[in-house]
Amino acid sequence: MTSAPTSLPPAYFDEVYRASQDPWGFRTRSYEVRKRQLTIAMLPDPTYRSVFEPGCSIGVLTAMLAQRSERLLAMDISARALEIAAAGLPSHVELRQGTLPDDWPDEQFELVLLSEVGYYLGQDDCERMAELAARSARDLMAVHWRHPVDDYPLSGDQVHSILEDAAQANKLRPLIHHIEEDLRIDLWSADGRSVARRSGLLPSVA
Ligand SMILES: C[S@@+](CC[C@H](N)C(=O)[O-])C[C@H]1O[C@@H](n2cnc3c(N)ncnc32)[C@H](O)[C@@H]1O
């Protein structure tokens, strides 16, 4: 009997960041630039008072998110990634080293953004993280690559399915669902109003 894969350990990411300062080509790949633009464009609100971005890596998406946040807590398992991130971020961004799901902060956030981080967790840890995310977020957004990667315990689609269950259990409603061959973006919210209703273009009561 084979046991289920567990979350990738800190040593895995230490090695990744030893090999490269930008292991996923966030600064250089047009794919990554477009995905960040899509992610930011899909945020329902123009600004958020409190945001949590776990798995922030070297802070490239973090820098864009910072422009839409009054306070942004960005976390990563890798101290090296955070050192690189620190060089380019404004002072309202707090960088914190921590491992999901154990170090999930005991706080409520207007927005939680899980971008390309859920599939490094084993099934049990991902379920715990999804529950914590659904309990602490008003808007819960997830962005993941959909193709299989040998080392990763879960696929992007599996992560979104786990998040969907946690969102439903915590009465978050699906607001945005974008799917392509390569990636998907989902957003669930405790505020079930459409973007037009939230922003006053349509009346709030349907
Ligand atoms: C692919 S990068 C995503 C960067 C950024 N969120 C984006 O989408 O542009 C994934 C990051 O997640 C971090 N990570 C992986 N497992 C983690 C865990 N259990 N807890 C916290 N961070 C983790 C890795 O160190 C890496 O920096």
The ligand as a MOL file (V3000), in Angstrom:
LIG
                    3D

  0  0  0     0  0            999 V3000
M  V30 BEGIN CTAB
M  V30 COUNTS 27 29 0 0 0
M  V30 BEGIN ATOM
M  V30 1 C 5.2780 29.2450 -7.0170 0
M  V30 2 S 5.6280 30.3040 -5.6650 0 CHG=1
M  V30 3 C 4.1800 31.3720 -5.6950 0
M  V30 4 C 4.5080 32.8390 -5.6340 0
M  V30 5 C 3.3400 33.8110 -5.7110 0
M  V30 6 N 2.2810 33.4680 -4.7760 0
M  V30 7 C 2.8040 33.9260 -7.1250 0
M  V30 8 O 1.8080 33.2730 -7.4380 0
M  V30 9 O 3.3800 34.6480 -7.9250 0 CHG=-1
M  V30 10 C 5.2360 29.2520 -4.2810 0
M  V30 11 C 5.8240 29.7330 -2.9600 0
M  V30 12 O 5.1530 29.0150 -1.9150 0
M  V30 13 C 6.0860 28.7710 -0.8800 0
M  V30 14 N 5.5580 27.6430 -0.0790 0
M  V30 15 C 5.4900 26.3510 -0.4420 0
M  V30 16 N 4.9400 25.5960 0.5270 0
M  V30 17 C 4.6530 26.4510 1.5420 0
M  V30 18 C 4.0750 26.2850 2.8260 0
M  V30 19 N 3.6730 25.0690 3.2740 0
M  V30 20 N 3.9210 27.3670 3.5960 0
M  V30 21 C 4.3060 28.6040 3.1690 0
M  V30 22 N 4.8740 28.8230 1.9720 0
M  V30 23 C 5.0340 27.7580 1.1510 0
M  V30 24 C 7.3810 28.4730 -1.6140 0
M  V30 25 O 8.5290 28.7180 -0.8190 0
M  V30 26 C 7.3030 29.4430 -2.8040 0
M  V30 27 O 8.0060 30.6290 -2.5240 0
M  V30 END ATOM
M  V30 BEGIN BOND
M  V30 1 1 1 2
M  V30 2 1 2 3
M  V30 3 1 2 10
M  V30 4 1 3 4
M  V30 5 1 4 5
M  V30 6 1 5 6
M  V30 7 1 5 7
M  V30 8 2 7 8
M  V30 9 1 7 9
M  V30 10 1 10 11
M  V30 11 1 11 12
M  V30 12 1 11 26
M  V30 13 1 12 13
M  V30 14 1 13 14
M  V30 15 1 13 24
M  V30 16 1 14 15
M  V30 17 1 14 23
M  V30 18 2 15 16
M  V30 19 1 16 17
M  V30 20 1 17 18
M  V30 21 2 17 23
M  V30 22 1 18 19
M  V30 23 2 18 20
M  V30 24 1 20 21
M  V30 25 2 21 22
M  V30 26 1 22 23
M  V30 27 1 24 25
M  V30 28 1 24 26
M  V30 29 1 26 27
M  V30 END BOND
M  V30 END CTAB
M  END
